[in-house]
């Protein structure tokens, strides 16, 4: 069974100031997401699911979904503040979405096969989709609790314009994830990749240290765990109008209690994205260089 690609795009309308500003970075106006979907198709993925906000469904279907429909089956699901477990209602004044793992939960009725989760606005690269697609497609039928994460080498994920935030990963001898620690300031200091620790000191790490870029592989049992834990999360946090239910929160819980394992898959892909406005031209140039090298056709879809 071919795995599904689940694209987290619910923040898109607000983050880009509306779909019309979806930035064309490729030679024919391609978005970063276009490259991810192109790479996923050639990496063996068989279906696309987008999670978006309902208020821009019409725009999204016209401008985005229509591009891909002749290439791969596409479904759209919606993230809504009021989509909560029985017994909970959205508190007055809440405007912030409930976070990435709440967005993942929205796929539970349409995804019945192993699936990958990615951000809409990160350029992950061809090799990352190849390694994740291979892992998911080779899982035995009915596999459970066997998850995966693409571990990008931190040296391949930096911005030339300033610090970046990354989930720095630790693994055991079987390349299974043991912890993810969010480091909010990472950059090269005197040529060495370093993060700022709790005391404000720079700590050097190896270039090939794996970091999470929110590129995960799950089997469908993940939805049930997420639903159950979301109710627990809300009991403790619902009065906090800014709290968010993130994927690493759920993953860490399942790892720590021994319920699931997460295989960290190495990739040679270089991540890039527009973290700062100043990054935009650099991303355009990098994509053009990949096109010139024959990695991508000049026109994708």
Residue frames relative to the residue before (quaternion, step in Angstrom):
aa qw qx qy qz dx dy dz
X 1.0000 0.0000 0.0000 0.0000 0.00 0.00 0.00
X 0.4044 -0.7176 0.5099 0.2481 3.57 -0.84 0.95
X 0.4581 -0.6834 0.4858 0.2951 3.61 -0.96 0.80
X 0.4254 -0.6777 0.5487 0.2422 3.53 -1.37 0.39
X 0.2792 -0.7231 0.6015 0.1930 3.56 -1.17 0.61
X 0.1356 -0.7927 0.5939 0.0243 3.56 -0.68 1.19
X 0.1332 -0.8308 0.5402 0.0171 3.58 -0.41 1.27
X 0.2907 -0.7598 0.5610 0.1533 3.57 -0.70 1.13
X 0.1224 0.8200 -0.5394 0.1469 3.55 -0.22 1.32
X 0.3738 0.7626 -0.4695 0.2414 3.61 1.23 0.25
X 0.6743 0.4848 -0.3058 0.4655 3.59 1.13 -0.49
X 0.4560 0.7606 -0.4068 0.2193 3.51 1.29 -0.34
X 0.6601 0.5370 -0.3285 0.4099 3.58 0.77 -0.98
X 0.7181 0.4301 -0.2587 0.4822 3.56 0.87 -0.95
X 0.6809 0.5263 -0.3116 0.4028 3.56 0.85 -0.96
X 0.7607 0.3502 -0.1966 0.5100 3.58 0.99 -0.79
X 0.4869 -0.6541 0.4496 0.3646 3.58 1.22 0.06
X 0.7586 -0.3218 0.1816 0.5366 3.58 1.01 0.80
X 0.6376 -0.5819 0.3576 0.3563 3.53 -1.15 0.64
X 0.5763 0.6058 -0.3910 0.3848 3.58 1.07 -0.60
X 0.6976 0.4452 -0.2729 0.4906 3.56 1.17 -0.49
X 0.3116 0.7283 -0.5467 0.2712 3.61 1.19 0.30
X 0.3529 -0.8207 0.4100 0.1839 3.50 -0.23 1.32
X 0.2868 -0.7365 0.5899 0.1655 3.55 -0.87 1.01
X 0.0562 -0.8373 0.5433 -0.0227 3.57 -0.46 1.22
X 0.6333 0.5280 -0.3259 0.4625 3.56 1.24 -0.40
X 0.7166 -0.4779 0.2902 0.4170 3.61 -1.27 0.26
X 0.7620 0.2659 -0.1863 0.5604 3.61 1.16 -0.44
X 0.6964 -0.4966 0.2691 0.4428 3.56 1.06 0.80
X 0.3318 0.7568 -0.5052 0.2490 3.61 1.18 0.38
X 0.3647 -0.7014 0.5677 0.2295 3.54 -1.13 0.71
X 0.6726 -0.4540 0.3782 0.4454 3.55 -1.30 0.20
X 0.6432 0.5461 -0.3220 0.4294 3.58 0.98 -0.87
X 0.5886 0.5745 -0.3700 0.4320 3.60 1.06 -0.69
X 0.6674 0.4998 -0.3031 0.4615 3.57 0.96 -0.86
X 0.6224 0.5363 -0.3425 0.4557 3.60 1.02 -0.77
X 0.6955 0.4755 -0.2859 0.4565 3.56 0.88 -0.93
X 0.6032 0.5406 -0.3430 0.4757 3.57 1.07 -0.72
X 0.6805 0.4842 -0.2827 0.4718 3.59 0.92 -0.95
X 0.6412 0.5281 -0.3289 0.4492 3.59 1.01 -0.77
X 0.6369 0.5242 -0.3351 0.4552 3.59 0.94 -0.83
X 0.7286 0.3992 -0.2626 0.4907 3.60 0.85 -0.87
X 0.6262 0.5134 -0.3418 0.4770 3.59 1.30 -0.14
X 0.6501 -0.5830 0.2944 0.3883 3.60 1.27 0.27
X 0.4435 0.6744 -0.4797 0.3442 3.62 1.17 0.26
X 0.2965 -0.8201 0.4779 0.1055 3.55 -0.96 0.94
X 0.7885 0.1455 -0.0846 0.5915 3.59 1.24 -0.17
X 0.2449 -0.7450 0.6033 0.1452 3.56 -1.23 0.61
X 0.0012 -0.7577 0.6520 0.0274 3.56 -1.06 0.78
X 0.1493 -0.7732 0.6121 0.0721 3.56 -0.89 1.00
X 0.1532 -0.7259 0.6538 0.1489 3.57 -1.11 0.65
X 0.0289 0.8012 -0.5903 0.0939 3.54 -0.70 1.20
X 0.5359 -0.5483 0.4943 0.4096 3.56 -1.32 -0.14
X 0.5617 -0.6467 0.3981 0.3282 3.55 -0.92 0.91
X 0.6504 0.5667 -0.3371 0.3770 3.61 1.00 -0.70
X 0.7610 0.2681 -0.2671 0.5269 3.61 1.13 0.02
X 0.1852 0.8132 -0.5261 0.1663 3.57 1.13 0.70
X 0.6703 0.5175 -0.3212 0.4239 3.60 0.80 -1.02
X 0.6638 0.5006 -0.2874 0.4755 3.58 0.87 -1.01
X 0.6731 0.5202 -0.2995 0.4320 3.54 0.88 -1.00
X 0.6631 0.4982 -0.3095 0.4651 3.59 0.91 -0.90
X 0.6869 0.4946 -0.2906 0.4462 3.59 0.93 -0.89
X 0.7922 0.3669 -0.1714 0.4566 3.56 0.78 -1.03
X 0.7784 0.3428 -0.1625 0.5001 3.57 1.06 -0.73
X 0.7357 0.4442 -0.2612 0.4396 3.57 0.50 -1.21
X 0.6264 0.5761 -0.3448 0.3960 3.59 0.94 -0.86
X 0.6019 0.5829 -0.3555 0.4143 3.60 1.14 -0.60
X 0.7797 0.4018 -0.1730 0.4480 3.54 0.95 -0.94
X 0.5142 0.7211 -0.3976 0.2398 3.57 1.14 -0.61
X 0.6941 0.4595 -0.2941 0.4696 3.61 1.04 -0.62
X 0.6793 0.4996 -0.2777 0.4602 3.57 1.29 -0.16
X 0.7963 -0.0188 0.0849 0.5986 3.60 1.08 -0.74
X 0.5340 -0.6094 0.4565 0.3675 3.66 -1.02 0.63
X 0.1200 -0.8102 0.5735 0.0131 3.57 -0.95 0.95
X 0.0247 -0.7644 0.6437 0.0268 3.57 -1.08 0.80
X 0.2139 -0.7597 0.6024 0.1190 3.54 -1.23 0.58
X 0.0351 -0.7656 0.6421 0.0160 3.58 -0.98 0.92
X 0.3870 -0.7606 0.4963 0.1595 3.55 -1.23 0.48
X 0.2525 -0.7243 0.6201 0.1645 3.53 -1.11 0.80
X 0.0055 0.8078 -0.5839 0.0802 3.53 -0.72 1.13
X 0.5561 -0.6360 0.4271 0.3223 3.59 -0.94 0.89
X 0.7179 0.4602 -0.2515 0.4578 3.58 1.09 -0.71
X 0.5316 0.6188 -0.4162 0.4015 3.60 1.25 0.02
X 0.2253 0.7912 -0.5129 0.2453 3.54 0.29 1.37
X 0.6270 -0.5322 0.3926 0.4117 3.61 -1.18 0.39
X 0.6745 -0.4861 0.3656 0.4184 3.56 -1.26 0.47
X 0.7770 0.3417 -0.2575 0.4617 3.55 -1.01 0.85
X 0.7102 0.3944 -0.2556 0.5241 3.59 1.26 -0.15
X 0.0684 -0.7662 0.6354 0.0678 3.56 -1.12 0.68
X 0.5795 -0.6007 0.4269 0.3480 3.54 -1.12 0.70
X 0.4205 -0.7239 0.4759 0.2696 3.63 -0.69 1.00
X 0.5821 -0.5819 0.4407 0.3583 3.54 -1.15 0.67
X 0.7737 0.3337 -0.2520 0.4759 3.57 -0.95 0.87
X 0.5334 0.6158 -0.4180 0.4019 3.60 1.25 -0.14
X 0.0025 0.8035 -0.5952 0.0063 3.60 -0.76 0.99
X 0.6033 0.5788 -0.3475 0.4245 3.58 1.19 -0.56
X 0.4951 -0.6314 0.4899 0.3409 3.65 -0.94 0.73
X 0.5886 -0.6274 0.3953 0.3219 3.57 -1.22 0.51
X 0.6824 -0.5251 0.2925 0.4161 3.63 1.18 0.20
X 0.7352 -0.4807 0.2775 0.3891 3.52 -1.35 0.35
X 0.6965 0.4637 -0.3169 0.4466 3.62 0.91 -0.71
X 0.5579 0.5443 -0.3883 0.4916 3.58 1.24 -0.37
X 0.6259 0.5292 -0.3324 0.4665 3.60 1.01 -0.80
X 0.6373 0.5272 -0.3273 0.4569 3.60 0.96 -0.85
X 0.6233 0.5713 -0.3346 0.4161 3.59 0.97 -0.85
X 0.6036 0.5955 -0.3534 0.3952 3.59 1.10 -0.63
X 0.6484 0.5365 -0.3189 0.4359 3.59 1.24 -0.30
X 0.4283 0.7740 -0.4212 0.2001 3.56 1.27 -0.24
X 0.7139 0.4609 -0.2740 0.4504 3.62 1.04 -0.62
X 0.7531 0.3816 -0.2197 0.4888 3.60 1.18 -0.33
X 0.7044 0.4120 -0.2667 0.5128 3.62 1.23 -0.20
X 0.0038 0.8177 -0.5725 0.0593 3.56 -0.54 1.22
X 0.6771 0.4459 -0.2620 0.5236 3.58 1.31 0.12
X 0.6737 -0.4355 0.3516 0.4825 3.64 -1.20 0.13
X 0.0355 -0.8260 0.5617 -0.0328 3.56 -0.97 0.85
X 0.3221 -0.7034 0.5995 0.2052 3.51 -1.31 0.52
X 0.2110 -0.7448 0.6196 0.1300 3.54 -1.23 0.61
X 0.0554 0.7911 -0.6078 0.0413 3.58 -0.92 0.93
X 0.4992 -0.5832 0.5342 0.3540 3.55 -1.36 0.19
X 0.5405 -0.6378 0.4441 0.3222 3.58 -1.10 0.67
X 0.7989 0.3750 -0.1485 0.4461 3.57 1.00 -0.79
X 0.5699 0.5461 -0.4123 0.4551 3.60 1.16 0.56
X 0.3127 -0.7144 0.5924 0.2023 3.57 -1.02 0.83
X 0.1600 -0.8477 0.5035 0.0483 3.57 -0.32 1.29
X 0.4387 -0.7299 0.4335 0.2946 3.60 1.13 -0.52
X 0.6764 -0.5644 0.3212 0.3475 3.50 -1.16 0.79
X 0.6886 0.5110 -0.3032 0.4158 3.58 0.79 -1.03
X 0.6279 0.5544 -0.3507 0.4188 3.61 1.00 -0.75
X 0.6710 0.4704 -0.3021 0.4871 3.61 0.99 -0.77
X 0.6111 0.5503 -0.3495 0.4490 3.58 1.09 -0.67
X 0.7095 0.4502 -0.2865 0.4602 3.63 0.80 -0.95
X 0.6758 0.4771 -0.3082 0.4698 3.62 0.98 -0.76
X 0.6293 0.5319 -0.3313 0.4597 3.60 1.00 -0.80
X 0.6456 0.5199 -0.3128 0.4637 3.59 0.98 -0.85
X 0.6621 0.5132 -0.3132 0.4475 3.58 0.86 -0.97
X 0.7066 0.4707 -0.2715 0.4532 3.58 0.81 -1.01
X 0.6905 0.4863 -0.2979 0.4450 3.60 0.93 -0.82
X 0.6889 0.4712 -0.2837 0.4722 3.59 1.20 -0.43
X 0.4370 0.6763 -0.4815 0.3461 3.61 1.20 0.08
X 0.5009 -0.6427 0.4671 0.3432 3.63 -0.97 0.71
X 0.6219 -0.5515 0.3926 0.3938 3.56 -1.14 0.60
X 0.8159 0.2248 -0.1806 0.5011 3.57 -0.93 0.90
X 0.3185 0.7674 -0.5024 0.2392 3.60 1.25 0.21
X 0.0629 -0.7842 0.6171 0.0164 3.56 -1.14 0.77
X 0.8513 0.2286 -0.1435 0.4500 3.53 -1.33 0.44
X 0.5890 0.5341 -0.3701 0.4804 3.59 1.26 0.35
X 0.0526 0.8372 -0.5356 0.0970 3.54 0.10 1.33
X 0.1900 -0.7815 0.5849 0.1051 3.55 -1.26 0.17
X 0.0972 -0.7647 0.6346 0.0561 3.51 -1.30 0.38
X 0.3640 -0.6966 0.5609 0.2603 3.57 -0.93 0.80
X 0.1837 -0.7901 0.5799 0.0756 3.54 -0.67 1.15
X 0.2100 -0.7859 0.5721 0.1045 3.55 -0.30 1.25
X 0.4682 -0.6414 0.5187 0.3167 3.57 -1.06 0.69
X 0.5257 -0.6972 0.3747 0.3117 3.56 -0.54 1.17
X 0.6330 0.5549 -0.3310 0.4264 3.59 1.04 -0.73
X 0.6696 0.4798 -0.2873 0.4888 3.58 1.28 -0.39
X 0.7138 0.4737 -0.2401 0.4565 3.63 1.24 0.00
X 0.4800 0.7015 -0.4230 0.3139 3.59 1.19 0.28
X 0.3778 -0.6857 0.5698 0.2499 3.57 -1.31 0.36
X 0.4393 -0.6832 0.5119 0.2796 3.56 -1.07 0.72
X 0.6864 0.5321 -0.2642 0.4194 3.59 1.25 -0.35
X 0.8036 -0.1526 0.1141 0.5638 3.62 1.19 -0.12
X 0.7167 -0.4219 0.3142 0.4579 3.56 -1.27 -0.24
X 0.2038 -0.7448 0.6188 0.1444 3.57 -1.33 0.38
X 0.3719 -0.6790 0.5767 0.2609 3.56 -1.31 0.36
X 0.0509 0.7965 -0.5982 0.0711 3.57 -0.89 0.95
X 0.4079 -0.6563 0.5679 0.2835 3.55 -1.24 0.49
X 0.1956 -0.7973 0.5625 0.0986 3.60 -0.31 1.24
X 0.2330 -0.8289 0.5039 0.0686 3.56 -0.63 1.21
X 0.1569 -0.7243 0.6577 0.1350 3.51 -1.29 0.56
X 0.1377 -0.8005 0.5811 0.0503 3.58 -1.05 0.80
X 0.4449 -0.6536 0.5314 0.3041 3.56 -1.30 0.34
X 0.7587 -0.4017 0.2539 0.4456 3.59 -1.30 -0.07
X 0.6859 0.4547 -0.2851 0.4916 3.62 1.25 -0.32
X 0.5003 -0.6676 0.3966 0.3831 3.58 1.33 0.29
X 0.4229 0.6568 -0.5046 0.3676 3.56 1.09 0.74
X 0.5423 -0.6388 0.4496 0.3094 3.53 -1.05 0.86
X 0.1479 -0.7808 0.5985 0.1017 3.59 -0.97 0.84
X 0.7958 -0.0854 0.0454 0.5978 3.62 1.03 -0.71
X 0.1409 -0.7158 0.6686 0.1441 3.51 -1.37 0.36
X 0.0593 -0.7892 0.6111 0.0157 3.59 -0.73 1.05
X 0.3560 -0.7433 0.5293 0.2018 3.55 -0.67 1.13
X 0.0605 -0.7698 0.6353 0.0082 3.57 -0.76 1.10
X 0.2900 -0.8312 0.4546 0.1354 3.55 -0.43 1.22
X 0.7696 0.2268 -0.1616 0.5747 3.61 1.23 -0.23
X 0.1497 0.7683 -0.6044 0.1485 3.56 -0.41 1.29
X 0.2074 0.7516 -0.6076 0.1515 3.57 -0.97 0.89
X 0.5565 -0.5518 0.4658 0.4110 3.57 -1.28 -0.03
X 0.0595 -0.7605 0.6464 0.0150 3.55 -0.94 0.97
X 0.8193 -0.1049 0.0067 0.5636 3.58 -0.49 1.24
X 0.7523 -0.4270 0.2063 0.4573 3.56 0.96 0.96
X 0.6743 0.4703 -0.2865 0.4920 3.59 1.27 -0.21
X 0.4427 -0.6590 0.5284 0.3007 3.61 -0.91 0.88
X 0.0500 0.8163 -0.5657 0.1057 3.59 -0.68 1.12
X 0.1727 -0.7464 0.6252 0.1487 3.55 -1.23 0.48
X 0.4533 -0.6573 0.5263 0.2924 3.54 -1.24 0.53
X 0.2892 -0.7856 0.5222 0.1630 3.59 -0.64 1.08
X 0.7792 -0.3724 0.2495 0.4382 3.55 -1.38 -0.05
X 0.7086 0.4375 -0.2549 0.4915 3.60 1.18 -0.52
X 0.5686 -0.6182 0.3755 0.3919 3.56 1.28 0.17
X 0.5155 0.6283 -0.4174 0.4065 3.58 1.30 0.29
X 0.4188 -0.6832 0.5342 0.2693 3.59 -1.11 0.68
X 0.1090 -0.7881 0.6055 0.0210 3.58 -0.84 1.06
X 0.3375 -0.7671 0.5142 0.1823 3.58 -0.66 1.11
X 0.0438 -0.7738 0.6312 0.0301 3.56 -1.14 0.71
X 0.6252 -0.5493 0.4006 0.3834 3.57 -1.25 0.43
X 0.6118 -0.5738 0.4153 0.3520 3.56 -1.16 0.67
X 0.7529 0.4012 -0.2194 0.4734 3.60 1.00 -0.78
X 0.3101 0.7351 -0.5322 0.2833 3.63 1.20 0.41
X 0.3974 -0.7375 0.4792 0.2618 3.63 -0.73 0.94
X 0.0534 -0.7722 0.6322 0.0352 3.55 -1.09 0.79
X 0.4538 -0.6706 0.5183 0.2751 3.55 -1.22 0.59
X 0.1092 -0.7713 0.6248 0.0521 3.55 -1.00 0.93
X 0.5657 -0.6187 0.3640 0.4059 3.57 1.21 0.60
X 0.4778 0.5957 -0.4810 0.4308 3.55 0.90 1.04
X 0.0442 0.8485 -0.5101 0.1336 3.52 0.01 1.43
X 0.1855 -0.7420 0.6253 0.1548 3.55 -1.31 0.37
X 0.0051 -0.8131 0.5801 -0.0481 3.58 -0.79 1.06
X 0.3182 -0.6582 0.6258 0.2718 3.52 -1.39 0.19
X 0.6897 -0.5593 0.2632 0.3770 3.61 -1.10 0.65
X 0.5196 0.6308 -0.4256 0.3887 3.63 1.19 -0.32
X 0.5165 0.6596 -0.4028 0.3687 3.59 1.21 -0.43
X 0.6027 0.5838 -0.3589 0.4089 3.59 1.08 -0.68
X 0.6711 0.5016 -0.3145 0.4461 3.59 0.89 -0.89
X 0.6294 0.5171 -0.3365 0.4724 3.59 0.96 -0.83
X 0.6695 0.5227 -0.2971 0.4362 3.56 0.92 -0.94
X 0.6442 0.5233 -0.3160 0.4597 3.54 1.03 -0.82
X 0.6723 0.5023 -0.2936 0.4577 3.56 0.91 -0.98
X 0.7116 0.4611 -0.2687 0.4570 3.57 0.86 -0.95
X 0.5712 0.5901 -0.3834 0.4226 3.58 1.15 -0.57
X 0.6287 0.5242 -0.3391 0.4637 3.59 1.00 -0.77
X 0.6421 0.5066 -0.3204 0.4779 3.62 0.99 -0.81
X 0.6394 0.5406 -0.3093 0.4508 3.55 0.97 -0.95
X 0.6834 0.4891 -0.2933 0.4559 3.59 0.90 -0.91
X 0.5897 0.5756 -0.3724 0.4269 3.60 1.00 -0.75
X 0.7435 0.4162 -0.2151 0.4773 3.57 0.96 -0.90
X 0.8338 0.3090 -0.0895 0.4487 3.58 0.98 -0.84
X 0.4441 0.7542 -0.4415 0.1978 3.60 1.18 -0.34
X 0.6532 0.5265 -0.3293 0.4332 3.61 1.07 -0.60
X 0.6019 0.5231 -0.3602 0.4840 3.59 1.28 -0.25
X 0.3264 -0.8054 0.4644 0.1707 3.59 -0.26 1.28
X 0.7130 0.4306 -0.2589 0.4892 3.61 1.25 -0.25
X 0.4389 0.7087 -0.4693 0.2912 3.63 1.21 -0.10
X 0.0817 -0.7924 0.6029 0.0437 3.58 -1.15 0.66
X 0.3679 -0.7150 0.5676 0.1770 3.51 -1.13 0.90
X 0.0700 -0.8531 0.5168 -0.0135 3.56 0.00 1.35
X 0.6358 -0.5368 0.3967 0.3877 3.59 -1.21 0.54
X 0.6817 0.4911 -0.3358 0.4259 3.70 0.72 -0.87
X 0.5671 0.5886 -0.3809 0.4322 3.61 1.15 -0.55
X 0.6877 0.4663 -0.2619 0.4910 3.58 0.93 -0.97
X 0.6608 0.5171 -0.3066 0.4494 3.57 0.90 -0.94
X 0.6567 0.5085 -0.3195 0.4562 3.61 0.90 -0.90
X 0.6261 0.5392 -0.3382 0.4504 3.58 1.00 -0.80
X 0.6960 0.4802 -0.2775 0.4561 3.60 0.84 -1.00
X 0.6395 0.5058 -0.3272 0.4777 3.60 1.07 -0.70
X 0.7007 0.5022 -0.2790 0.4231 3.57 0.81 -1.05
X 0.7213 0.4041 -0.2622 0.4978 3.59 1.04 -0.65
X 0.5191 -0.6797 0.3913 0.3398 3.60 1.29 0.07
X 0.4002 0.7305 -0.4715 0.2897 3.61 1.19 0.32
X 0.8222 0.0678 0.0193 0.5648 3.58 0.89 -0.94
X 0.2685 -0.7077 0.6171 0.2151 3.52 -1.36 0.27
X 0.1889 -0.7581 0.6147 0.1082 3.55 -1.23 0.59
X 0.2481 -0.7730 0.5708 0.1228 3.56 -0.48 1.23
X 0.2541 -0.7555 0.5834 0.1558 3.58 -0.82 0.99
X 0.1890 -0.8075 0.5563 0.0533 3.54 -0.52 1.28
X 0.3490 -0.7459 0.5300 0.2024 3.57 -0.71 1.06
X 0.0280 -0.7878 0.6147 0.0281 3.56 -1.10 0.66
X 0.4046 -0.6898 0.5469 0.2476 3.53 -1.18 0.65
X 0.4483 0.7128 -0.4477 0.3007 3.61 1.27 -0.18
X 0.3003 -0.7100 0.6055 0.1978 3.52 -1.20 0.68
X 0.3292 -0.7304 0.5674 0.1905 3.55 -0.80 1.06
X 0.1690 0.7561 -0.6319 -0.0225 3.50 -1.27 0.39
X 0.0265 0.7814 -0.6213 0.0528 3.49 -1.25 0.53
X 0.5220 -0.6205 0.4773 0.3385 3.53 -1.30 0.20
X 0.0729 -0.8114 0.5798 -0.0111 3.57 0.21 1.33
X 0.7734 0.1382 -0.0539 0.6163 3.56 1.05 -0.86
X 0.6296 -0.5327 0.3937 0.4060 3.59 -1.16 0.55
X 0.6442 0.5506 -0.3140 0.4280 3.56 1.06 -0.79
X 0.5895 0.5908 -0.3651 0.4126 3.62 1.23 -0.34
X 0.5103 0.7131 -0.4127 0.2465 3.57 1.13 -0.63
X 0.7014 0.4703 -0.2878 0.4517 3.59 0.74 -1.04
X 0.6116 0.5539 -0.3409 0.4505 3.56 1.08 -0.75
X 0.6529 0.5017 -0.3115 0.4743 3.61 0.99 -0.83
X 0.6153 0.5363 -0.3380 0.4686 3.60 0.97 -0.84
X 0.6815 0.4940 -0.2870 0.4573 3.59 0.89 -0.96
X 0.6576 0.5132 -0.3157 0.4522 3.59 0.97 -0.84
X 0.6449 0.5023 -0.3237 0.4764 3.59 0.98 -0.82
X 0.6414 0.5223 -0.3281 0.4563 3.59 0.93 -0.87
X 0.6402 0.5257 -0.3246 0.4566 3.59 1.00 -0.82
X 0.6446 0.5095 -0.3189 0.4725 3.62 1.04 -0.76
X 0.6307 0.5126 -0.3241 0.4841 3.58 1.06 -0.76
X 0.6607 0.5133 -0.3019 0.4571 3.58 0.91 -0.92
X 0.6903 0.4727 -0.2709 0.4760 3.59 1.10 -0.73
X 0.5540 -0.6440 0.3808 0.3650 3.60 1.28 -0.04
X 0.4123 0.7167 -0.4687 0.3109 3.59 1.27 0.19
X 0.7896 0.1060 -0.0277 0.6037 3.57 1.12 -0.77
X 0.4898 -0.6077 0.5146 0.3548 3.58 -1.15 0.49
X 0.6187 -0.5545 0.3944 0.3926 3.60 -1.18 0.50
X 0.7669 0.1714 -0.1137 0.6079 3.60 1.11 -0.66
X 0.3329 -0.7949 0.4772 0.1722 3.58 -0.58 1.14
X 0.8312 0.0808 0.0117 0.5500 3.60 0.67 -1.09
